[in-house]
Amino acid sequence: MPVNIALVGNPNSGKTTLFNELTGSNQSVGNWPGVTVEKKVGKVKFNQITYNIIDLPGIYSLSTMSVDEVITREYIEKGDVDVIINIVDASNLERNLFLTLQLLEIGKPMIVALNMMDVLEARHEKLNIKLLSKYLNVPIIPIVASKAKGVKACFQNAVLQKDKVMEPLDFYSDKTKSIISKVSQELEWDIDTQLSTIIRFIEEGPEASLGLDVNLFKVADLNEWVEQQFVGDVLDRDMVISDEKYNYITSVLKGALTKNDRDIDSISNKIDKVLTHRVLAIPIFLFIMYLVFFIAFGPLGSFIKDYFELGIEWVIIQIAALLRMMNVSDIVYNLVVDGILGGVGAILSFLPEISILFLMLSILESSGYMARAAFIMDRLFRRFGLSGRSFIPMLMGFGCSVPALMATRTLENERERRLTMFIIPFMSCGAKFPVYAIFAAAFFSQSQALVVFSIYIIGIIIAIISGIVLKRFINKGKTTNFIMELPPYRLPTFKNLFIHTWDRVRGFVLNAGTVILLAMIVIWFLHTFNFQFQIVENSAESIFGIIGQAIAIIFKPLGFGEWRAAMSLVVGFVAKEAVVGTLGVLYGLGEGVIESPEMLVGPLRNVFTPLSAYSFMIFTLLYLPCVAAFATMKREMNSWKWTLLAVGYQTGVAWLVAFVVYQVGSLILG
């Protein structure tokens, strides 16, 4: 039977880095039951036994203030956890050890992985690990997860700790001990095994007893008695417990930690003086983002893409030749070459640039800069009813709108959540990238990076304007204060960058190989047959063509009233990658690839102008999200009314902005 090891720690403690080191690429991603918070599980084989490594959400405490805290507490207390590995940031012991004390009170077998020991050493501070372990009565293993130092020893000690009985620490005041004893006796909760529940009852009251077999009248009377014990105290009952924990941590560190008394301005602080400067911060942020796109679209991205396209061409030529040798029917040949290879191949041809983009974003995240970006944007966002906390889901939206929408659960009030979900789809997710890439290559070959960069910036600007407008209509709740720890800058490791980038690239490729593949087959069928299910020579007479011509008039004022362009946007609701794939099928890219390395560029130049191409890119940026994001939005908002209002607003804004760009551009250009 598998052994379950739970990783628990503060955000930015290195928990996910340790998880990646322990499990490598042997990971699965899902959601916790009943919520949309991501659940990561990895498997490790050791001595013929399978160990499930569960990466729990990063939390600061086991209170029930957020969904992440509830998930972690309930899984540890009620789930099949055999061992806990508590990851502690050695450079921030006082804050991290508060969670450690809470975990120890649960009584599950546990070890402490003391991470970032290299940071502690760089500060010339000394920690007596043996003494700290003695004070906390738990094995402590020093590690540097980013360099894989001590990771093996950490895992082996966790394995040895299984089935060990953890004894509760004795540090509470006499008054608190007497309250603990009273609660234990009245509710018949064992102090050795249910201390965590007792403490939670003292802190939070009857909520701690929910789901437990207790007399509700007794609980109410006991809660009133506990409340009376803190009458006259300066601190509330929950703060008294927290204060006693922090007092113990302070006394422990006074004996175990030798600090460097010299007032040294750390490298991180020196960098932050520039990167978070009141005036320079936003220009620097814009420059960094432009640099990301320059690298993806510049000489490096183009060089790799050229060779990758040659590889795709070679594969398609070989498959096409093989089909001819097999004497397959024309219908099968066209399905495979024009439908499947033409559509999926058009999407995959942008894989090098997308991979570089994901890599650059991973570097910014792992280095600690993205946390600064949220801090920088807080002052700007607060003016239109949001906080820097909303910028974190929006940043995630650059990868995919689905987890970005899920991440709004960390926002504390409904108003901020709803407003953030309205504007997240304006962020350019990775699925939209192929659209920008192909149109930039076709019409702006000398300034691809600048054009794509401008599209991303327009998305942010429209989000800001939308916030100013929408805050007048979404008034439930107030903007919350934004308090965020800025982690020290770190040099990302190759392994972690590879894992983070690979996760995103793999999702893109799997989407192309499943959803997009099926979509391309359906699209090929609809543009090959008419309503009488007869093969048509002229695709304008097909099912797709007839529908497309009917709706193309809607897009004519935007500069692209051609039925193929219109239908590619309709299919984009299934998945944004499908826009390019649809154009590939409708323009017969399968055969075109064999004849021309330019792929879609030639056909697009026959239909679009640079101005209408830019208008098309803006509409793709802003209009309603894909069906997966739509479903997630409905689930998160829990309202058809608000969901339909959101996608209606997004599509309306897309049409209006693209209309203004094309019409004003036409007037200027004559």
ZIFEN-V164469 format. One record per residue. N is the residue number from 1. RES is the residue in one letter. D_LAST is the distance of its C-alpha to the last C-alpha in Angstrom with 2 decimals. Layout:
# ZIFEN-V164469
n:N res:RES d_last:D_LAST
n:N res:RES d_last:D_LAST
This chain:
# ZIFEN-V164469
n:1 res:M d_last:73.79
n:2 res:P d_last:70.67
n:3 res:V d_last:70.94
n:4 res:N d_last:68.13
n:5 res:I d_last:67.09
n:6 res:A d_last:64.71
n:7 res:L d_last:62.58
n:8 res:V d_last:62.26
n:9 res:G d_last:60.78
n:10 res:N d_last:58.48
n:11 res:P d_last:54.74
n:12 res:N d_last:54.08
n:13 res:S d_last:57.73
n:14 res:G d_last:56.96
n:15 res:K d_last:58.01
n:16 res:T d_last:55.26
n:17 res:T d_last:55.78
n:18 res:L d_last:59.45
n:19 res:F d_last:58.60
n:20 res:N d_last:56.44
n:21 res:E d_last:59.22
n:22 res:L d_last:61.85
n:23 res:T d_last:60.04
n:24 res:G d_last:57.54
n:25 res:S d_last:55.28
n:26 res:N d_last:57.96
n:27 res:Q d_last:56.23
n:28 res:S d_last:55.22
n:29 res:V d_last:52.83
n:30 res:G d_last:53.23
n:31 res:N d_last:53.50
n:32 res:W d_last:56.53
n:33 res:P d_last:58.09
n:34 res:G d_last:56.65
n:35 res:V d_last:53.83
n:36 res:T d_last:50.62
n:37 res:V d_last:51.67
n:38 res:E d_last:51.54
n:39 res:K d_last:54.89
n:40 res:K d_last:55.48
n:41 res:V d_last:58.69
n:42 res:G d_last:59.83
n:43 res:K d_last:63.01
n:44 res:V d_last:65.46
n:45 res:K d_last:68.58
n:46 res:F d_last:71.57
n:47 res:N d_last:75.21
n:48 res:Q d_last:74.55
n:49 res:I d_last:73.13
n:50 res:T d_last:69.56
n:51 res:Y d_last:68.06
n:52 res:N d_last:65.07
n:53 res:I d_last:63.08
n:54 res:I d_last:61.21
n:55 res:D d_last:58.45
n:56 res:L d_last:58.70
n:57 res:P d_last:55.93
n:58 res:G d_last:56.01
n:59 res:I d_last:57.83
n:60 res:Y d_last:59.57
n:61 res:S d_last:62.42
n:62 res:L d_last:63.99
n:63 res:S d_last:63.45
n:64 res:T d_last:61.66
n:65 res:M d_last:58.73
n:66 res:S d_last:56.04
n:67 res:V d_last:55.64
n:68 res:D d_last:56.06
n:69 res:E d_last:59.36
n:70 res:V d_last:60.67
n:71 res:I d_last:59.88
n:72 res:T d_last:61.61
n:73 res:R d_last:64.67
n:74 res:E d_last:65.22
n:75 res:Y d_last:64.80
n:76 res:I d_last:67.26
n:77 res:E d_last:69.77
n:78 res:K d_last:69.60
n:79 res:G d_last:68.08
n:80 res:D d_last:69.92
n:81 res:V d_last:69.45
n:82 res:D d_last:72.15
n:83 res:V d_last:71.05
n:84 res:I d_last:68.57
n:85 res:I d_last:66.95
n:86 res:N d_last:65.83
n:87 res:I d_last:63.29
n:88 res:V d_last:63.76
n:89 res:D d_last:61.64
n:90 res:A d_last:64.29
n:91 res:S d_last:62.13
n:92 res:N d_last:62.03
n:93 res:L d_last:65.45
n:94 res:E d_last:66.12
n:95 res:R d_last:63.18
n:96 res:N d_last:63.50
n:97 res:L d_last:67.26
n:98 res:F d_last:66.91
n:99 res:L d_last:65.57
n:100 res:T d_last:68.32
n:101 res:L d_last:71.02
n:102 res:Q d_last:69.53
n:103 res:L d_last:69.51
n:104 res:L d_last:73.08
n:105 res:E d_last:74.18
n:106 res:I d_last:73.05
n:107 res:G d_last:75.77
n:108 res:K d_last:74.03
n:109 res:P d_last:74.77
n:110 res:M d_last:72.36
n:111 res:I d_last:71.57
n:112 res:V d_last:69.27
n:113 res:A d_last:66.82
n:114 res:L d_last:66.43
n:115 res:N d_last:63.02
n:116 res:M d_last:61.34
n:117 res:M d_last:64.64
n:118 res:D d_last:62.83
n:119 res:V d_last:60.97
n:120 res:L d_last:64.35
n:121 res:E d_last:65.83
n:122 res:A d_last:62.93
n:123 res:R d_last:63.77
n:124 res:H d_last:67.39
n:125 res:E d_last:68.60
n:126 res:K d_last:71.51
n:127 res:L d_last:72.14
n:128 res:N d_last:75.56
n:129 res:I d_last:74.50
n:130 res:K d_last:78.08
n:131 res:L d_last:78.77
n:132 res:L d_last:75.54
n:133 res:S d_last:76.45
n:134 res:K d_last:79.91
n:135 res:Y d_last:78.58
n:136 res:L d_last:76.18
n:137 res:N d_last:78.61
n:138 res:V d_last:75.96
n:139 res:P d_last:75.33
n:140 res:I d_last:72.55
n:141 res:I d_last:70.86
n:142 res:P d_last:68.76
n:143 res:I d_last:65.60
n:144 res:V d_last:62.35
n:145 res:A d_last:60.25
n:146 res:S d_last:57.27
n:147 res:K d_last:59.64
n:148 res:A d_last:61.78
n:149 res:K d_last:64.82
n:150 res:G d_last:67.49
n:151 res:V d_last:65.58
n:152 res:K d_last:68.31
n:153 res:A d_last:71.04
n:154 res:C d_last:69.14
n:155 res:F d_last:69.00
n:156 res:Q d_last:72.63
n:157 res:N d_last:73.81
n:158 res:A d_last:71.93
n:159 res:V d_last:73.74
n:160 res:L d_last:77.08
n:161 res:Q d_last:76.40
n:162 res:K d_last:76.23
n:163 res:D d_last:79.07
n:164 res:K d_last:79.94
n:165 res:V d_last:80.88
n:166 res:M d_last:78.99
n:167 res:E d_last:81.14
n:168 res:P d_last:79.51
n:169 res:L d_last:79.37
n:170 res:D d_last:81.60
n:171 res:F d_last:79.69
n:172 res:Y d_last:79.35
n:173 res:S d_last:81.38
n:174 res:D d_last:84.66
n:175 res:K d_last:83.15
n:176 res:T d_last:80.31
n:177 res:K d_last:82.82
n:178 res:S d_last:84.95
n:179 res:I d_last:81.95
n:180 res:I d_last:81.08
n:181 res:S d_last:84.70
n:182 res:K d_last:84.80
n:183 res:V d_last:81.61
n:184 res:S d_last:82.92
n:185 res:Q d_last:86.26
n:186 res:E d_last:84.95
n:187 res:L d_last:82.27
n:188 res:E d_last:84.28
n:189 res:W d_last:81.54
n:190 res:D d_last:82.84
n:191 res:I d_last:81.94
n:192 res:D d_last:81.89
n:193 res:T d_last:79.49
n:194 res:Q d_last:77.59
n:195 res:L d_last:77.22
n:196 res:S d_last:73.42
n:197 res:T d_last:73.67
n:198 res:I d_last:76.27
n:199 res:I d_last:74.13
n:200 res:R d_last:71.15
n:201 res:F d_last:73.35
n:202 res:I d_last:74.38
n:203 res:E d_last:70.75
n:204 res:E d_last:69.06
n:205 res:G d_last:71.91
n:206 res:P d_last:72.31
n:207 res:E d_last:68.94
n:208 res:A d_last:70.63
n:209 res:S d_last:73.11
n:210 res:L d_last:70.61
n:211 res:G d_last:71.45
n:212 res:L d_last:74.88
n:213 res:D d_last:78.24
n:214 res:V d_last:79.32
n:215 res:N d_last:80.84
n:216 res:L d_last:78.08
n:217 res:F d_last:80.62
n:218 res:K d_last:82.00
n:219 res:V d_last:78.50
n:220 res:A d_last:77.77
n:221 res:D d_last:81.11
n:222 res:L d_last:80.66
n:223 res:N d_last:77.14
n:224 res:E d_last:78.56
n:225 res:W d_last:81.30
n:226 res:V d_last:78.82
n:227 res:E d_last:76.78
n:228 res:Q d_last:79.99
n:229 res:Q d_last:80.64
n:230 res:F d_last:77.56
n:231 res:V d_last:78.18
n:232 res:G d_last:78.37
n:233 res:D d_last:76.41
n:234 res:V d_last:73.51
n:235 res:L d_last:71.36
n:236 res:D d_last:70.55
n:237 res:R d_last:72.38
n:238 res:D d_last:69.49
n:239 res:M d_last:68.96
n:240 res:V d_last:72.69
n:241 res:I d_last:72.52
n:242 res:S d_last:69.42
n:243 res:D d_last:71.10
n:244 res:E d_last:74.22
n:245 res:K d_last:72.20
n:246 res:Y d_last:70.38
n:247 res:N d_last:73.71
n:248 res:Y d_last:75.12
n:249 res:I d_last:72.12
n:250 res:T d_last:72.51
n:251 res:S d_last:76.22
n:252 res:V d_last:75.60
n:253 res:L d_last:73.00
n:254 res:K d_last:75.23
n:255 res:G d_last:77.76
n:256 res:A d_last:75.56
n:257 res:L d_last:72.60
n:258 res:T d_last:72.93
n:259 res:K d_last:69.82
n:260 res:N d_last:68.64
n:261 res:D d_last:69.17
n:262 res:R d_last:67.08
n:263 res:D d_last:63.88
n:264 res:I d_last:61.45
n:265 res:D d_last:57.71
n:266 res:S d_last:56.61
n:267 res:I d_last:53.82
n:268 res:S d_last:51.92
n:269 res:N d_last:52.20
n:270 res:K d_last:51.05
n:271 res:I d_last:47.95
n:272 res:D d_last:47.28
n:273 res:K d_last:47.39
n:274 res:V d_last:44.18
n:275 res:L d_last:42.45
n:276 res:T d_last:43.17
n:277 res:H d_last:42.71
n:278 res:R d_last:41.39
n:279 res:V d_last:38.49
n:280 res:L d_last:38.02
n:281 res:A d_last:38.48
n:282 res:I d_last:34.97
n:283 res:P d_last:33.22
n:284 res:I d_last:35.86
n:285 res:F d_last:35.30
n:286 res:L d_last:31.55
n:287 res:F d_last:32.40
n:288 res:I d_last:35.03
n:289 res:M d_last:32.75
n:290 res:Y d_last:30.11
n:291 res:L d_last:33.05
n:292 res:V d_last:34.02
n:293 res:F d_last:30.70
n:294 res:F d_last:30.71
n:295 res:I d_last:34.17
n:296 res:A d_last:33.28
n:297 res:F d_last:30.13
n:298 res:G d_last:31.15
n:299 res:P d_last:33.57
n:300 res:L d_last:36.37
n:301 res:G d_last:34.53
n:302 res:S d_last:32.87
n:303 res:F d_last:36.23
n:304 res:I d_last:38.13
n:305 res:K d_last:35.49
n:306 res:D d_last:35.51
n:307 res:Y d_last:39.27
n:308 res:F d_last:39.26
n:309 res:E d_last:36.88
n:310 res:L d_last:39.29
n:311 res:G d_last:42.04
n:312 res:I d_last:40.28
n:313 res:E d_last:39.57
n:314 res:W d_last:43.24
n:315 res:V d_last:44.46
n:316 res:I d_last:42.39
n:317 res:I d_last:43.53
n:318 res:Q d_last:47.13
n:319 res:I d_last:47.01
n:320 res:A d_last:45.36
n:321 res:A d_last:48.05
n:322 res:L d_last:50.76
n:323 res:L d_last:49.67
n:324 res:R d_last:49.76
n:325 res:M d_last:53.22
n:326 res:M d_last:54.37
n:327 res:N d_last:53.27
n:328 res:V d_last:51.61
n:329 res:S d_last:50.08
n:330 res:D d_last:46.47
n:331 res:I d_last:45.80
n:332 res:V d_last:47.22
n:333 res:Y d_last:45.45
n:334 res:N d_last:42.03
n:335 res:L d_last:42.83
n:336 res:V d_last:43.77
n:337 res:V d_last:41.24
n:338 res:D d_last:38.12
n:339 res:G d_last:38.99
n:340 res:I d_last:40.85
n:341 res:L d_last:40.02
n:342 res:G d_last:36.41
n:343 res:G d_last:35.74
n:344 res:V d_last:38.05
n:345 res:G d_last:37.42
n:346 res:A d_last:33.67
n:347 res:I d_last:34.53
n:348 res:L d_last:37.34
n:349 res:S d_last:35.32
n:350 res:F d_last:33.80
n:351 res:L d_last:37.29
n:352 res:P d_last:37.54
n:353 res:E d_last:34.48
n:354 res:I d_last:35.62
n:355 res:S d_last:39.14
n:356 res:I d_last:38.01
n:357 res:L d_last:36.03
n:358 res:F d_last:39.13
n:359 res:L d_last:41.34
n:360 res:M d_last:39.40
n:361 res:L d_last:39.48
n:362 res:S d_last:43.20
n:363 res:I d_last:43.79
n:364 res:L d_last:42.18
n:365 res:E d_last:44.26
n:366 res:S d_last:47.50
n:367 res:S d_last:47.26
n:368 res:G d_last:47.14
n:369 res:Y d_last:43.66
n:370 res:M d_last:42.24
n:371 res:A d_last:44.97
n:372 res:R d_last:43.72
n:373 res:A d_last:40.15
n:374 res:A d_last:41.56
n:375 res:F d_last:43.48
n:376 res:I d_last:40.46
n:377 res:M d_last:38.37
n:378 res:D d_last:41.23
n:379 res:R d_last:40.54
n:380 res:L d_last:36.84
n:381 res:F d_last:37.58
n:382 res:R d_last:40.37
n:383 res:R d_last:37.95
n:384 res:F d_last:36.58
n:385 res:G d_last:39.88
n:386 res:L d_last:40.44
n:387 res:S d_last:42.38
n:388 res:G d_last:42.15
n:389 res:R d_last:44.29
n:390 res:S d_last:41.29
n:391 res:F d_last:39.32
n:392 res:I d_last:41.88
n:393 res:P d_last:41.08
n:394 res:M d_last:37.36
n:395 res:L d_last:37.96
n:396 res:M d_last:39.83
n:397 res:G d_last:36.77
n:398 res:F d_last:35.12
n:399 res:G d_last:37.81
n:400 res:C d_last:38.28
n:401 res:S d_last:37.87
n:402 res:V d_last:41.33
n:403 res:P d_last:43.54
n:404 res:A d_last:41.16
n:405 res:L d_last:41.79
n:406 res:M d_last:45.48
n:407 res:A d_last:45.53
n:408 res:T d_last:44.77
n:409 res:R d_last:48.48
n:410 res:T d_last:49.21
n:411 res:L d_last:47.58
n:412 res:E d_last:50.32
n:413 res:N d_last:49.01
n:414 res:E d_last:47.29
n:415 res:R d_last:44.50
n:416 res:E d_last:43.33
n:417 res:R d_last:43.75
n:418 res:R d_last:41.79
n:419 res:L d_last:38.91
n:420 res:T d_last:38.79
n:421 res:M d_last:38.79
n:422 res:F d_last:35.83
n:423 res:I d_last:33.67
n:424 res:I d_last:35.18
n:425 res:P d_last:32.99
n:426 res:F d_last:29.91
n:427 res:M d_last:31.45
n:428 res:S d_last:30.37
n:429 res:C d_last:33.53
n:430 res:G d_last:34.42
n:431 res:A d_last:33.80
n:432 res:K d_last:30.02
n:433 res:F d_last:30.04
n:434 res:P d_last:29.93
n:435 res:V d_last:26.66
n:436 res:Y d_last:25.04
n:437 res:A d_last:26.86
n:438 res:I d_last:25.82
n:439 res:F d_last:22.07
n:440 res:A d_last:22.16
n:441 res:A d_last:24.12
n:442 res:A d_last:21.84
n:443 res:F d_last:18.42
n:444 res:F d_last:19.41
n:445 res:S d_last:22.62
n:446 res:Q d_last:22.64
n:447 res:S d_last:22.25
n:448 res:Q d_last:23.83
n:449 res:A d_last:26.13
n:450 res:L d_last:23.57
n:451 res:V d_last:21.27
n:452 res:V d_last:24.38
n:453 res:F d_last:25.76
n:454 res:S d_last:22.71
n:455 res:I d_last:23.24
n:456 res:Y d_last:26.88
n:457 res:I d_last:26.18
n:458 res:I d_last:23.78
n:459 res:G d_last:26.75
n:460 res:I d_last:29.08
n:461 res:I d_last:26.85
n:462 res:I d_last:26.48
n:463 res:A d_last:30.26
n:464 res:I d_last:30.94
n:465 res:I d_last:28.87
n:466 res:S d_last:30.58
n:467 res:G d_last:33.91
n:468 res:I d_last:33.35
n:469 res:V d_last:32.49
n:470 res:L d_last:35.11
n:471 res:K d_last:37.99
n:472 res:R d_last:38.21
n:473 res:F d_last:39.04
n:474 res:I d_last:41.11
n:475 res:N d_last:43.99
n:476 res:K d_last:46.90
n:477 res:G d_last:48.38
n:478 res:K d_last:47.57
n:479 res:T d_last:45.72
n:480 res:T d_last:48.32
n:481 res:N d_last:49.16
n:482 res:F d_last:47.98
n:483 res:I d_last:50.80
n:484 res:M d_last:50.24
n:485 res:E d_last:52.21
n:486 res:L d_last:50.32
n:487 res:P d_last:51.99
n:488 res:P d_last:52.77
n:489 res:Y d_last:50.43
n:490 res:R d_last:51.71
n:491 res:L d_last:51.05
n:492 res:P d_last:50.12
n:493 res:T d_last:52.43
n:494 res:F d_last:51.34
n:495 res:K d_last:53.17
n:496 res:N d_last:51.54
n:497 res:L d_last:48.05
n:498 res:F d_last:48.77
n:499 res:I d_last:50.09
n:500 res:H d_last:47.21
n:501 res:T d_last:44.56
n:502 res:W d_last:46.51
n:503 res:D d_last:46.81
n:504 res:R d_last:43.04
n:505 res:V d_last:42.39
n:506 res:R d_last:45.26
n:507 res:G d_last:43.80
n:508 res:F d_last:40.48
n:509 res:V d_last:42.36
n:510 res:L d_last:44.76
n:511 res:N d_last:41.95
n:512 res:A d_last:40.41
n:513 res:G d_last:43.88
n:514 res:T d_last:44.79
n:515 res:V d_last:42.26
n:516 res:I d_last:39.39
n:517 res:L d_last:41.81
n:518 res:L d_last:42.92
n:519 res:A d_last:39.42
n:520 res:M d_last:38.39
n:521 res:I d_last:41.47
n:522 res:V d_last:40.66
n:523 res:I d_last:37.02
n:524 res:W d_last:38.23
n:525 res:F d_last:40.69
n:526 res:L d_last:38.23
n:527 res:H d_last:35.77
n:528 res:T d_last:38.70
n:529 res:F d_last:40.60
n:530 res:N d_last:39.92
n:531 res:F d_last:41.65
n:532 res:Q d_last:44.72
n:533 res:F d_last:44.84
n:534 res:Q d_last:44.35
n:535 res:I d_last:42.46
n:536 res:V d_last:39.22
n:537 res:E d_last:37.66
n:538 res:N d_last:34.17
n:539 res:S d_last:33.29
n:540 res:A d_last:31.03
n:541 res:E d_last:34.40
n:542 res:S d_last:35.92
n:543 res:I d_last:36.65
n:544 res:F d_last:33.73
n:545 res:G d_last:31.40
n:546 res:I d_last:32.46
n:547 res:I d_last:32.15
n:548 res:G d_last:28.81
n:549 res:Q d_last:27.32
n:550 res:A d_last:28.73
n:551 res:I d_last:27.09
n:552 res:A d_last:23.78
n:553 res:I d_last:22.36
n:554 res:I d_last:22.73
n:555 res:F d_last:20.22
n:556 res:K d_last:17.63
n:557 res:P d_last:15.68
n:558 res:L d_last:15.79
n:559 res:G d_last:14.13
n:560 res:F d_last:17.52
n:561 res:G d_last:19.34
n:562 res:E d_last:21.47
n:563 res:W d_last:25.17
n:564 res:R d_last:26.20
n:565 res:A d_last:23.81
n:566 res:A d_last:24.96
n:567 res:M d_last:28.61
n:568 res:S d_last:28.42
n:569 res:L d_last:27.55
n:570 res:V d_last:30.45
n:571 res:V d_last:32.79
n:572 res:G d_last:31.60
n:573 res:F d_last:33.80
n:574 res:V d_last:36.79
n:575 res:A d_last:35.74
n:576 res:K d_last:32.42
n:577 res:E d_last:33.46
n:578 res:A d_last:33.52
n:579 res:V d_last:29.72
n:580 res:V d_last:29.66
n:581 res:G d_last:32.97
n:582 res:T d_last:31.75
n:583 res:L d_last:28.75
n:584 res:G d_last:31.37
n:585 res:V d_last:33.60
n:586 res:L d_last:31.05
n:587 res:Y d_last:29.59
n:588 res:G d_last:33.16
n:589 res:L d_last:33.06
n:590 res:G d_last:36.85
n:591 res:E d_last:36.98
n:592 res:G d_last:33.73
n:593 res:V d_last:35.29
n:594 res:I d_last:38.13
n:595 res:E d_last:35.91
n:596 res:S d_last:33.18
n:597 res:P d_last:33.29
n:598 res:E d_last:29.56
n:599 res:M d_last:30.52
n:600 res:L d_last:27.57
n:601 res:V d_last:24.88
n:602 res:G d_last:24.64
n:603 res:P d_last:24.51
n:604 res:L d_last:21.88
n:605 res:R d_last:19.50
n:606 res:N d_last:19.97
n:607 res:V d_last:18.87
n:608 res:F d_last:16.44
n:609 res:T d_last:13.30
n:610 res:P d_last:13.62
n:611 res:L d_last:11.62
n:612 res:S d_last:13.78
n:613 res:A d_last:16.72
n:614 res:Y d_last:16.47
n:615 res:S d_last:16.32
n:616 res:F d_last:19.36
n:617 res:M d_last:21.16
n:618 res:I d_last:20.86
n:619 res:F d_last:22.18
n:620 res:T d_last:24.97
n:621 res:L d_last:25.79
n:622 res:L d_last:26.28
n:623 res:Y d_last:27.53
n:624 res:L d_last:31.24
n:625 res:P d_last:33.58
n:626 res:C d_last:35.63
n:627 res:V d_last:38.77
n:628 res:A d_last:41.07
n:629 res:A d_last:39.31
n:630 res:F d_last:39.24
n:631 res:A d_last:43.00
n:632 res:T d_last:43.65
n:633 res:M d_last:41.76
n:634 res:K d_last:43.87
n:635 res:R d_last:47.03
n:636 res:E d_last:46.27
n:637 res:M d_last:45.21
n:638 res:N d_last:48.02
n:639 res:S d_last:46.13
n:640 res:W d_last:44.14
n:641 res:K d_last:42.71
n:642 res:W d_last:41.23
n:643 res:T d_last:40.12
n:644 res:L d_last:38.20
n:645 res:L d_last:36.72
n:646 res:A d_last:35.59
n:647 res:V d_last:33.89
n:648 res:G d_last:32.40
n:649 res:Y d_last:31.00
n:650 res:Q d_last:29.65
n:651 res:T d_last:27.89
n:652 res:G d_last:26.52
n:653 res:V d_last:25.17
n:654 res:A d_last:23.65
n:655 res:W d_last:21.79
n:656 res:L d_last:20.66
n:657 res:V d_last:19.46
n:658 res:A d_last:17.63
n:659 res:F d_last:16.01
n:660 res:V d_last:14.92
n:661 res:V d_last:13.66
n:662 res:Y d_last:11.57
n:663 res:Q d_last:10.28
n:664 res:V d_last:9.73
n:665 res:G d_last:8.20
n:666 res:S d_last:5.65
n:667 res:L d_last:5.10
n:668 res:I d_last:5.47
n:669 res:L d_last:3.77
n:670 res:G d_last:0.00
